[in-house]
Amino acid sequence: MAAFNEQTGQLLWRAKLWSREWDSGSTNIATGNGRACMADQLTVGCVEIATGRVLWSYDPAPSALANGETVYDRDTWYYGGPDHKVHAVDPSNGAERWSTDITPGARYSSRIFGVSLHGDTVYATTVRWMSATGVPVVGDLVALNRETGSIYWTYTTPGSKGGFQGRALLTDKLAIVNDAYAHSLVGIDRWSGAEVWRTAKDASGFLSSETTPVLVGDTIFAASSDTQIYAVDANSGSVFWKVRGSGDALGGIDVCPNTLVALEFAGGRPVLVDRKTHRAMPPDGLPPEKNISSRFGVSGNRAYAAGTGGVYAFECD
């Protein structure tokens, strides 16, 4: 893990959390109380933000973790483990507060792709294989008590092809998840676990978001593998508008004050979309031989991302 000055890009510190000579696949770094924590197939651990001092870490079994999104809230860090458990730990020392197996009895791969939090409830998403070949495959959204880890309810995708490849976006009433296998977003009642809406598929396209979309007010912004960028009503799942990007499949999206920043699937070139006019544009200033390989982190009028040769900062209107 490394920290950089956001104004100059100067390296501030580098912390060694894992021993194997592999690149990290961590989806996010969760921060709070002066600490930064990450969980992937190489390490689980936290560092001190001011200095980069490693507070604690351990190396899990190779390729065991899901590289899912984690969440830090108050004095607890929540992450998904290789044992299809959600873990709640003390980020200062790694001491476990509770852990819960959210797919007990799962015989095959059951990856936790994201953990999120709203009020007294933790939400975790999965992609769960029902056979050794991964066919059929389903997705689970599981709601747990944040204090004890006890399960309130579980929603499982219908049919033989479903899976949630990102954390749940949470409104006062709904948990909204990306069913990348069924090519749709799904709105699920946060209290009952019942499906409320699902985005439509038709000749004009399908909304297949490979990573977590972004929720701004009552609007979900999503980049889809059908090459389009979507704005969706979070209350009903109806599409406000959509626009075609660069012509390539899209894998992720982030939001600047007036612009959306979508990225080609598996990394590549960003696509900018004006939020008012819905006009798609190429990025300024990124040389053609350079690519972006991470999601963007937005702070004020700047967007930061990792890519070819290092970390980049972009003006973000």
C-alpha positions, -999 to +999 in steps of 0.1 A: +000+000+000+013+035-008+003+071-001+009+101-023+005+138-019-027+147-037-014+181-050+020+170-062+019+132-065+050+129-043+053+095-026+047+099+011+052+063+023+050+027+012+039+000+035+046-037+030+016-058+040+022-090+022+051-113+015+043-128-019+057-110-050+023-104-067+003-073-075-026-065-053-061-070-065-078-050-037-110-033-049-108-005-024-090+008+006-113+016+035-103+045+058-113+058+092-099+071+125-065+077+109-063+041+096-064+025+061-074-011+057-074-035+027-084-071+020-076-092-010-060-125-020-026-114-007-033-097+026-057-086+052-045-057+073-045-020+083-019+008+085-016+042+101-024+068+075+000+095+089+031+073+087+023+041+069+032+021+099+017-014+096-007-020+126-013-056+117-017-079+087-018-116+078-014-135+045-044-156+036-042-188+016-033-180-021-063-168-042-086-172-013-102-138-009-127-122-032-110-088-036-144-074-026-152-039-014-150-034+024-164-008+047-150+011+078-174+026+102-168+041+136-144+016+153-151-014+132-139-027+098-161-051+079-147-074+051-155-106+033-132-136+039-122-167+020-145-188+042-176-170+028-178-152+061-183-115+068-158-104+095-161-075+118-128-066+134-110-040+155-090-021+129-063-011+154-052-047+161-073-071+140-092-085+170-124-101+157-157-088+171-178-114+151-178-134+120-208-149+101-209-175+074-234-160+050-237-191+027-235-220+051-232-253+034-218-239+002-199-267-015-183-247-043-169-212-048-188-185-029-171-151-033-181-121-013-179-092-037-189-063-014-199-052+021-218-020+028-235-005+058-267+014+066-278+021+102-277-011+122-275-034+092-245-047+072-252-059+037-230-084+019-231-096-018-220-129-033-214-148-065-221-184-056-214-214-078-239-243-076-215-268-092-178-273-098-181-258-133-198-226-122-231-235-139-256-228-125-245-197-106-265-174-083-260-142-063-270-136-027-277-104-009-275-109+029-285-085+056-268-089+090-270-072+124-240-049+126-235-055+164-238-093+165-235-106+129-269-124+131-286-128+097-319-108+092-327-121+057-312-135+025-322-127-011-310-151-038-313-145-075-340-165-093-331-190-120-297-205-129-277-174-139-272-145-114-245-129-094-237-096-077-202-083-086-202-053-063-214-039-030-250-029-025-260+008-030-283+018-001-312+042+000-336+047+029-358+019+014-337-001-010-305-021-015-295-018-051-272-044-066-256-052-099-266-086-113-238-088-138-247-124-149-284-115-156-274-081-171-295-059-148-296-038-117-320-050-090-337-030-063-344-050-031-365-039-001-340-033+028-365-044+054-380-075+039-355-087+013-381-087-014-373-077-050-389-044-059-377-037-094-352-050-120-340-030-150-353-041-184-334-057-213-345-049-248-332-043-283-317-009-273-294-026-248-290-042-214-275-027-182-247-051-172-225-033-147-194-054-140-185-033-109-204-012-083-224+017-099-225+051-082-256+066-064-260+104-064-292+115-048-320+095-065-299+087-096-277+057-102-249+061-127-237+029-143-212+019-170-223-012-189-206-040-209-232-032-237-209-001-243-234+024-228-235+047-198-268+048-179-286+071-156-313+052-137-341+062-112-331+046-079-367+044-068-382+026-098-353+013-119-365+032-150-338+046-172-336+084-173-311+084-202-283+065-217-254+073-241-230+052-260-193+055-249-162+047-269-177+016-285-159-008-262-174-027-232-173-006-201-165-018-166-167+010-141-178+046-134-171+074-111-187+109-107-172+143-108-193+175-101-204+179-137-189+149-155-191+111-154-158+092-158-164+057-172-136+032-179-133+004-204-138-031-191-106-046-175-090-011-177-080+010-207-091+045-218-116+066-198-148+080-214-161+113-201-198+122-202-212+156-195-240+152-169-261+180-184-258+174-222-251+136-220-223+141-245-195+115-245-160+128-249-124+114-248-101+125-219-077+154-224-040+149-217-037+111-215-011+100-240-024+072-264+002+047-250-011+051-214-040+032-199-059+034-166-062+001-146-081+012-115-114+029-105-111+067-100-110+084-066-127+118-068-118+146-044-132+181-052-122+189-088-096+162-092-099+125-100-071+101-092-063+067-107-036+041-111-024+032-145+006+026-168+037+037-150+021+051-119-007+072-104-025+099-123-043+131-113-069+146-137-089+178-136-124+168-128-151+194-135 
